[in-house]
Amino acid sequence: MKKFYRFIFILTALSYLQSCRYDKLDVATTSGLAGYPDDVGKIVLTRCAVSGCHTANDYQLASGLDLSSWNAMFRGARNGSPVVPFAAKYSFLCYFINSYSDLGVTNISIGNTMPPAPAAVLSHDDVQKIQTWINTGAPDKDGNFKFPDSPARKKIYVANSGCDEVAVIDAASRQIMRYVSVGHDASVTEQPHQIRISPDGNFWYVVFRNGPFLQKYSTLDDSFISEVNIGFGSWNSVVITPDGNHAFITDFNPAPQGRLAHVNLQTMTVNYYSPMDSPHGAYFMQTQNVLYVTAQLGNFIYKFDFSTDPNYTFLDNPAKITMQPGALVTTNSSFDPHEVIFTPDESKYFVTCQKSNEVRIFKFNAVNDTLIDSIAVGGFPQEMVLAPAHHYLLITCQEDSTSSQVQPGLEKGSVFVYNYQLGQLVPINNTNTLGLTRVYQPHGIAVDETSGMAFVASLNYSTTGPAPHHPGGCGGRNGFLTAIDLNTLEYVNFFVPDLLFTYVYKSELLSFPYSVMAK
């Protein structure tokens, strides 16, 4: 209880201090305009990076945002990326400096604009200059971009289903590099549901719950390449064969509308298998020509063996594997398998059962798979990802409210970690984030082995979740991204030396950030 009151006291102090003291310009920060272009630097360094506010000395008490230099700005702030290159409409710095309705989103209605009173607000011309600069990539004084295209760059992709936007995040700095508008029809919210990276790492694909297209983009510069019309459906999951030539996509509808689309990615032709019962998650084996698909409303998963059907023409009916051995196949809600994933050697696989709140483990056999174990996890288990270097399986439990992984009153949902080599659960270490919200309705999850991080997207669509720091720029309630250090199993945070306190790394996204994928 003492820790809780200390936490409240510190938050109150920060709320007061983060209003900034608008004093004289810190002249030391203006040398050479600190990497900013001249016209932008003159505004930022005389109106924002001033003593008591967003300077190198004071930024920890100003939402963690240091604007004393162009490089410092791109380190981000406590709530994520204030500037997203090429996207002023999604750069929350613009919301705080803008007092003019004709220039887009503004915080003026809640009295939260910068610079704070009694200083005068930025002029219309100054706000427009900063917006234009951001929309052209927010380059430095020499025209360099912060995140230049590079085939070696590790990226995290997040599909924001409520906005038809994909956030592209630099895995090393954990800052948003770009927002990519996806979908075929700008007049309709097509709801990007899942992203999948091609086996060679050169492309990413996205499917939509409310749109008829499978779209293909480059992972080098995230530019649009092509699309194929697969017909209207609730397209949920996409998997790609190891050679990168074929994709399978699930249409999450009850029979007879539920179906599986096969797309030949070389010829961009489509054929279907139907009817299926609420197909959702899918996994294509790397060592066998076998495809697994979960039937989310029921007690079974489909198993397509293509060993005698190399052209994927669906010659035979798939096998159906029940979550309970010996049970009859049913579409009555029981286990409700959501997702399926294999161990790296593909000797066994895991299935999240969102109705029974467990993960079921099966041993693969070409003829007859067998259930070998089940793991009790938090409420409504959804997505899974492997961290092979650590032998971890990470599971998001979207509605968990009772397990020991949840901090009551602060969180809904959790991430469970299972060591599949040892066959046991490993608890998340929450000692360094006590009293801080780490997740709220987590769904998508991805692992970047290079940085040793797992990235978790929290939907945060419930109004009981933490209030967003800023508007979303496209409507809806912002979700957010957090990260887990796989070496310590602690949520990544940063330290406020003035107050001997830590904050969880939390990058606000747009509404309904559903799917996460690492490149």
C-alpha positions in Angstrom: 0.0 0.0 0.0 2.9 2.4 0.8 4.2 1.7 -2.7 0.8 2.6 -4.2 0.6 5.9 -2.4 4.2 6.7 -3.4 3.2 6.0 -7.0 0.2 8.3 -6.8 2.3 11.1 -5.2 4.9 10.8 -8.0 2.3 10.9 -10.7 0.8 14.0 -9.2 4.1 15.7 -9.1 4.8 14.8 -12.7 1.5 16.1 -13.8 2.4 19.5 -12.3 5.9 19.6 -13.5 5.1 18.4 -17.0 3.2 21.7 -17.6 6.7 23.2 -18.1 8.2 26.4 -16.9 8.3 28.8 -19.9 11.5 30.7 -19.2 14.2 32.2 -21.3 15.8 30.3 -24.3 18.6 28.0 -23.4 21.1 29.5 -25.9 23.4 26.5 -25.7 20.9 24.3 -27.5 20.7 26.5 -30.5 24.2 26.2 -31.8 23.9 25.4 -35.5 20.1 24.9 -34.9 20.9 21.4 -33.5 20.5 19.6 -36.7 17.1 21.0 -37.6 16.5 22.8 -40.9 16.8 26.5 -40.3 13.1 27.5 -40.5 12.0 24.6 -38.2 14.9 24.9 -35.8 14.2 28.5 -35.1 10.6 27.6 -34.0 11.5 24.5 -32.0 14.5 25.9 -30.2 12.9 29.2 -29.3 9.4 28.0 -28.4 9.7 24.3 -27.3 13.3 23.5 -26.2 13.4 26.2 -23.6 14.6 26.1 -20.0 12.2 24.1 -17.8 10.7 22.3 -20.8 11.9 20.1 -23.6 15.7 20.5 -23.2 18.4 18.0 -22.5 18.3 19.0 -18.9 14.6 19.1 -18.3 12.9 16.7 -20.7 12.4 14.0 -18.1 9.8 16.3 -16.4 8.3 17.2 -19.8 6.8 13.8 -20.8 10.2 12.5 -21.6 10.4 14.5 -24.8 13.8 16.1 -25.6 13.6 18.6 -28.5 17.0 20.1 -28.0 18.3 18.5 -31.2 17.0 16.7 -34.3 18.5 13.4 -33.1 17.1 13.8 -29.6 13.6 14.3 -31.0 13.8 10.9 -32.6 14.5 9.1 -29.3 10.8 9.6 -28.7 8.8 10.4 -25.5 7.1 8.5 -22.8 4.1 7.8 -25.0 5.8 6.9 -28.2 6.9 8.8 -31.3 6.0 12.5 -31.3 7.1 12.8 -35.0 6.3 10.1 -37.6 8.1 10.9 -40.8 5.7 11.7 -43.8 2.7 11.6 -41.4 2.0 14.9 -39.6 -1.6 13.8 -39.1 -0.3 10.9 -36.9 2.5 12.9 -35.2 1.2 13.9 -31.8 3.7 16.8 -31.6 1.4 18.5 -34.1 -1.7 18.0 -31.9 -0.1 19.9 -29.0 1.3 22.8 -31.0 -1.8 23.3 -33.2 -4.5 25.7 -32.1 -6.2 26.0 -35.6 -9.1 23.7 -36.6 -8.2 24.1 -40.3 -4.8 22.5 -39.7 -6.2 19.2 -38.3 -6.2 17.7 -34.9 -5.8 20.1 -32.0 -5.9 19.7 -28.2 -7.2 23.3 -27.7 -10.7 22.1 -26.6 -9.1 20.5 -23.5 -6.8 23.4 -22.9 -3.7 21.3 -23.5 -1.6 23.1 -26.1 2.1 24.0 -26.2 3.8 26.3 -25.4 1.8 26.5 -22.2 0.3 29.7 -20.9 1.2 32.5 -20.4 3.3 32.0 -23.5 1.6 32.8 -26.8 0.5 29.9 -29.0 2.4 29.2 -32.2 1.3 31.1 -35.2 -0.7 29.5 -38.0 2.3 29.9 -40.2 4.7 28.2 -37.8 2.4 25.2 -37.2 2.0 24.9 -41.0 5.8 24.9 -41.4 6.3 22.1 -39.0 3.5 20.0 -40.5 4.9 20.5 -44.0 8.4 19.5 -42.8 7.0 16.3 -41.2 5.0 15.5 -44.3 8.2 15.7 -46.4 9.9 13.2 -44.0 11.2 15.5 -41.2 14.7 15.6 -42.6 17.7 17.1 -40.9 19.4 20.3 -42.0 21.3 18.4 -44.7 18.2 16.6 -46.1 18.9 13.3 -44.4 16.1 11.1 -43.2 16.2 9.4 -39.8 15.2 6.0 -41.0 16.7 5.5 -44.5 15.8 2.4 -46.4 18.1 -0.5 -45.7 17.6 -4.2 -46.4 19.4 -4.9 -43.0 16.9 -2.9 -41.0 14.8 -4.9 -38.5 11.2 -3.7 -38.4 8.1 -4.4 -36.5 4.8 -4.1 -38.4 1.4 -3.4 -36.7 -1.9 -3.5 -38.5 -4.2 -0.9 -37.1 -7.6 -2.5 -38.0 -9.6 0.6 -37.0 -7.8 2.9 -39.4 -6.5 0.9 -42.4 -3.0 1.9 -41.5 0.1 -0.2 -40.8 2.7 1.2 -38.4 6.3 0.4 -39.4 8.5 0.5 -36.3 12.3 0.5 -36.2 13.1 -2.5 -34.0 16.3 -1.0 -32.6 15.0 2.3 -31.5 11.4 1.2 -31.1 10.2 4.4 -32.8 7.5 4.6 -35.5 9.2 5.1 -38.9 6.2 5.3 -41.1 2.5 4.8 -41.4 1.5 2.9 -44.6 -2.1 3.3 -45.8 -3.4 0.0 -46.9 -6.6 -1.2 -48.5 -8.1 -0.8 -51.9 -11.0 1.5 -51.3 -10.3 4.7 -49.3 -14.0 5.3 -48.7 -14.4 2.1 -46.7 -12.6 0.9 -43.6 -11.4 -2.4 -44.8 -9.9 -3.5 -41.4 -6.4 -5.0 -42.0 -6.5 -8.1 -39.9 -3.1 -9.9 -40.4 0.3 -9.2 -41.8 2.6 -11.9 -43.0 6.3 -11.7 -44.0 7.4 -13.7 -47.0 9.9 -16.5 -46.3 12.7 -14.6 -48.0 11.9 -11.5 -46.0 11.5 -9.3 -49.1 7.7 -8.7 -48.9 4.8 -8.3 -46.5 1.3 -9.3 -47.2 -1.9 -8.0 -45.6 -5.5 -9.3 -45.6 -8.7 -7.6 -44.6 -11.8 -8.5 -42.6 -13.9 -6.1 -44.7 -12.2 -6.1 -48.1 -11.7 -8.5 -51.0 -8.0 -8.1 -51.6 -4.7 -9.7 -50.6 -2.1 -6.9 -50.9 1.7 -7.2 -51.3 4.3 -4.6 -50.2 8.1 -4.3 -50.2 9.9 -4.7 -46.9 12.7 -2.5 -48.2 10.7 0.8 -48.6 7.2 -0.5 -47.7 5.9 0.5 -51.1 2.8 -1.1 -52.6 3.6 -3.8 -55.2 0.4 -5.6 -56.2 -2.9 -7.0 -55.1 -5.3 -9.9 -56.0 -9.0 -9.9 -55.6 -10.0 -13.0 -53.5 -13.6 -12.0 -53.2 -15.5 -10.5 -50.2 -15.1 -12.3 -47.0 -14.0 -12.0 -43.4 -10.4 -12.7 -44.3 -8.5 -13.3 -41.0 -5.2 -15.2 -41.4 -2.7 -15.8 -44.1 0.1 -18.3 -44.3 2.7 -18.7 -47.0 4.4 -21.9 -48.2 8.2 -22.2 -47.6 9.0 -21.5 -51.3 7.0 -18.2 -51.1 4.9 -19.2 -54.1 1.6 -20.0 -52.5 -0.7 -18.4 -49.8 -3.6 -19.8 -47.9 -6.2 -17.3 -46.4 -9.0 -18.1 -44.0 -12.5 -16.6 -44.4 -13.9 -16.5 -40.8 -17.5 -17.3 -41.4 -19.7 -20.2 -40.3 -20.5 -22.9 -42.8 -21.5 -22.8 -45.6 -19.9 -19.3 -46.1 -16.6 -20.2 -44.3 -13.9 -21.1 -46.7 -10.2 -21.3 -47.4 -8.6 -19.4 -50.3 -5.5 -20.7 -52.1 -3.6 -18.0 -54.0 -0.8 -18.8 -56.4 1.4 -15.8 -55.8 3.2 -16.3 -59.1 0.1 -16.3 -61.3 -2.1 -14.4 -58.9 -4.9 -17.0 -59.4 -7.3 -18.2 -56.8 -9.2 -21.4 -55.9 -11.2 -22.2 -52.8 -12.1 -25.0 -50.4 -15.5 -24.8 -48.8 -17.6 -25.2 -46.8 -15.6 -24.7 -43.6 -16.8 -23.9 -40.1 -15.4 -20.5 -38.8 -11.8 -21.1 -40.0 -9.4 -18.7 -38.3 -5.7 -19.5 -37.5 -3.4 -21.3 -39.9 0.0 -22.8 -40.0 1.8 -24.4 -43.0 4.5 -26.8 -42.1 8.1 -26.2 -43.3 9.1 -29.9 -43.3 5.8 -31.4 -44.6 3.3 -30.4 -47.2 0.6 -30.1 -44.5 -1.6 -27.1 -43.6 -3.4 -26.7 -40.3 -6.5 -24.4 -39.8 -8.4 -23.8 -36.6 -12.2 -24.0 -36.5 -12.6 -21.2 -33.9 -16.2 -21.9 -32.9 -16.1 -25.6 -32.0 -13.7 -28.2 -30.7 -11.5 -29.2 -33.7 -8.9 -28.1 -36.2 -8.6 -29.0 -39.9 -5.5 -30.8 -41.3 -4.9 -30.6 -45.0 -2.3 -33.1 -46.3 -1.1 -31.9 -49.7 1.5 -34.7 -50.2 -0.5 -36.1 -53.0 -1.8 -32.8 -54.2 1.2 -30.5 -54.9 -0.9 -28.1 -56.9 -3.1 -27.4 -53.8 -6.4 -28.3 -55.6 -8.0 -29.7 -52.5 -8.4 -33.2 -53.8 -9.5 -34.7 -50.5 -11.5 -33.6 -47.5 -9.2 -32.6 -44.6 -8.9 -34.5 -41.4 -10.4 -33.1 -38.3 -8.5 -33.2 -35.0 -10.6 -32.7 -31.9 -9.1 -30.9 -28.9 -10.4 -33.8 -26.7 -9.3 -37.3 -27.9 -12.3 -39.4 -28.7 -14.8 -36.6 -28.7 -17.1 -36.1 -31.6 -16.5 -33.2 -33.9 -18.8 -30.3 -33.0 -19.3 -26.7 -34.0 -20.9 -25.9 -30.6 -18.7 -23.5 -28.7 -16.5 -25.5 -26.4 -12.7 -25.3 -26.7 -12.9 -22.7 -29.5 -9.3 -23.1 -31.0 -8.0 -19.7 -32.1 -4.4 -20.1 -33.3 -1.9 -22.9 -34.1 1.9 -22.8 -34.2 4.6 -25.5 -34.3 7.9 -25.9 -32.5 11.0 -25.1 -34.7 11.6 -28.9 -35.4 7.8 -29.3 -36.1 7.6 -32.4 -33.9 4.7 -30.8 -31.9 2.3 -27.9 -32.1 0.3 -25.7 -29.8 -3.3 -24.5 -30.1 -4.8 -21.6 -28.1 -8.3 -22.6 -26.8 -10.0 -19.3 -26.0 -13.1 -20.9 -24.4 -11.3 -23.3 -22.1 -8.5 -20.8 -21.3 -5.7 -23.2 -22.1 -3.1 -24.1 -24.7 -3.3 -27.7 -25.9 -0.1 -29.5 -27.1 -0.2 -32.1 -29.8 2.5 -34.4 -31.2 2.6 -34.4 -35.0 2.1 -37.6 -36.9 1.5 -38.0 -40.6 -1.4 -40.4 -39.8 -2.7 -39.6 -36.4 -1.8 -36.6 -34.2 -2.0 -37.1 -30.5 -2.7 -34.8 -27.5 0.3 -34.9 -25.1 -0.4 -32.0 -22.7 -2.4 -28.9 -21.9 -1.4 -25.7 -20.2 -3.8 -23.6 -18.1 -3.2 -19.9 -19.0 -5.1 -16.6 -18.6 -8.5 -15.7 -19.9 -9.2 -15.7 -23.6 -5.8 -16.9 -25.0 -5.3 -15.6 -28.6 -2.0 -15.2 -30.5 1.3 -17.0 -30.0 4.9 -16.5 -31.1 8.1 -18.5 -30.7 11.4 -17.2 -29.4 13.6 -20.1 -30.5 16.9 -18.7 -29.0 15.2 -18.9 -25.6 13.0 -21.9 -26.2 10.0 -19.7 -25.4 6.4 -19.8 -26.5 4.7 -16.5 -25.7 0.9 -16.4 -25.5 -1.3 -13.3 -25.3 -4.4 -13.7 -23.0 -6.6 -10.9 -24.1 -9.2 -10.8 -21.3 -7.2 -12.3 -18.4 -8.3 -10.6 -15.1 -7.6 -13.2 -12.5 -4.2 -14.8 -13.0 -1.1 -13.8 -11.1 0.3 -12.2 -14.3 -2.2 -9.4 -14.0 -1.9 -6.3 -11.8 -5.4 -5.9 -10.5 -7.0 -2.5 -11.2 -4.3 -1.6 -13.7 -4.4 -4.3 -16.4 -6.7 -6.5 -18.3 -5.0 -9.3 -20.1 -1.5 -10.8 -19.8 1.3 -12.5 -21.6 2.2 -16.1 -20.6 5.6 -17.6 -21.3 6.1 -21.3 -21.8 9.5 -22.9 -22.0 8.8 -25.7 -24.5 12.2 -27.3 -24.0 11.7 -27.7 -20.2 7.9 -28.1 -20.5 7.0 -25.5 -18.0 5.6 -22.0 -17.6 8.0 -19.2 -16.7 6.5 -16.1 -15.0 7.0 -12.6 -16.2 9.0 -10.5 -13.8 6.9 -7.5 -12.8 9.1 -6.1 -10.0 10.5 -3.3 -12.1 7.0 -2.2 -13.3 5.0 -2.4 -10.2 2.0 0.0 -10.4 2.4 0.6 -14.1 0.1 -0.6 -16.9 2.0 -3.0 -19.2 -0.8 -4.4 -21.3 -4.5 -3.9 -21.7 -6.4 -6.4 -23.9 -3.2 -7.6 -25.6 -3.6 -9.5 -28.9 -0.9 -9.4 -31.5 2.7 -10.4 -30.5 6.0 -10.7 -32.4 9.6 -11.5 -31.6 12.7 -9.8 -32.9 15.6 -12.1 -31.9 18.2 -9.6 -32.9 17.2 -7.1 -30.3 16.0 -9.9 -27.9 12.6 -8.3 -27.6 9.0 -9.5 -27.9 6.6 -6.7 -29.0 3.0 -6.8 -27.7 0.1 -4.8 -29.1 -2.7 -3.9 -26.7 -6.1 -3.2 -28.2 -7.2 -1.1 -25.3 -10.6 -0.7 -26.8 -12.4 -0.9 -23.5 -13.1 2.4 -21.8 -11.9 0.9 -18.6 -8.4 0.8 -20.0 -5.7 3.5 -19.6 -6.8 6.8 -21.2 -4.9 7.5 -24.4 -2.2 10.2 -24.2 -3.4 11.9 -27.4 -6.1 11.6 -30.1 -5.6 8.9 -32.7 -5.7 11.1 -35.8 -8.2 8.8 -37.5 -10.9 8.3 -34.9 -11.4 5.5 -32.3 -9.5 4.8 -29.1 -5.7 4.4 -29.3 -4.1 1.1 -28.6 -0.4 0.8 -27.7 2.8 -1.3 -28.1 5.0 -2.5 -25.2 8.1 -4.7 -25.2 9.4 -7.6 -23.2 13.1 -8.3 -22.7 13.5 -12.0 -23.5 16.7 -12.2 -21.5 15.1 -11.0 -18.2 11.4 -11.5 -19.0 10.8 -7.9 -17.8 8.8 -5.3 -19.6 11.2 -2.7 -21.1 11.1 0.6 -19.3 13.2 3.7 -18.8 14.4 5.6 -15.8 13.6 9.1 -14.5 16.7 10.0 -12.5 15.2 13.1 -10.9 12.5 11.0 -9.2 14.1 7.6 -8.9 11.2 6.1 -10.9 10.7 4.1 -14.0 8.2 4.1 -16.8 7.1 1.3 -19.1 8.1 1.8 -22.7 4.7 2.4 -24.3 4.2 3.6 -27.9 0.7 4.7 -28.7 -0.6 3.4 -32.0 -3.9 4.0 -33.8 -7.2 2.3 -33.0 -7.4 -1.5 -32.7 -3.8 -2.6 -33.3 -4.5 -6.2 -34.0 -1.7 -8.0 -35.8 2.1 -7.7 -35.2 4.9 -9.2 -37.3 8.7 -8.9 -37.1 10.9 -8.6 -40.1 
